[in-house]
Amino acid sequence: MCNIADRLAPLHTVQRHNDRRAPWFDADWREARCECRRYERRYWKSGSVVDRRQWVDATRRRFRLYRRKKEAYWTDRVSEAGRSPANL
């Protein structure tokens, strides 16, 4: 049985890449993304105007959160580095 499986699906190596997301993608942002997708799925199933409005509002909230987290991250990094560009 193994010989047949090896012929049909021979072994090969797979390269994995590390997930290098931005450091401001934390649990809050991940939750906002899941919420947005949940509203999107609901809208595509129902086609309702109300569901679409909820999806659009959730998407806007997610992008505002993204901008706020990104700005906070870089503000903190700059304040920690002080006047040393090498530390950035």
N, C-alpha and C positions, 0 to 999 in steps of 0.2 A: 504494500500500500504506500509506503514511504517513497519507493522508487517512482511510482506513478505521480505522486504529488510533486516530487522533485523535478520531474520532466515537465509537468504542466505549469508549475510556478517555481522556477529556479530561484535560489537565494541571490539577493543583491543588496548592496549597502545603501543606506539612506542617510543623507546628511540632514542633521537637525540644526536649525538656527535658533539662537536664544531670542526670546521675546524682548525686544528692546523698546518698550513703550516709554513714553516720557514720564519723568518722575512725578508729575502732578496727576497722573491717572491713578487715583487711589480708590478706596472702597466707595466713597460718596459718588465719584464720577461713574464708577462701574454700575452702581445702583441706578443712577439717573439714566444711563444707557439702556439698562434692562427695562426700566419703566417706559422709556420711549419706544422700545421695540414691542413691548406688550401692547401699547396703544396703537402702534402701527398694524400689528397683526389683527387687533380687534376691528380697526377701520377697514382693512382689506377684506375681512369676512363679511362685515355688515354693509359697508358702503354708505354709512350714515354720515350726515353732515356734522352731527354732534361728536361722533367718534373721531372724525377728521380734525375737528377743532381741538379736541383733547390731545391728539397726536402732535399737531403743530405747536400747541402750547408747551407740551413736554419737550419737544425738540428745541424750542427757543430757550427754555429753562436750562436744558443740558448745555447748550452753547454758552450761555451766560456763566454757568458754573465753570465750564472749561476755561473761559477767559479769566475769570476771577482766580482760579487755582493757578493758572500759568503766571499771571501777574504776581501773585503772592509768592510763588516759588522763586521767580527771578528777583523780586525785591529782597527777599531773605538772602539769596545768594550774594547779591551786590553788597548788602549791608554787612554780611559776614566777611566778605573779602576786603572790605575797607577800601583803601586806596591802592591796593596791590592787584594789578591786572593779571599777574601770574597765577594768583589764587583762583581766578575765575576759570 
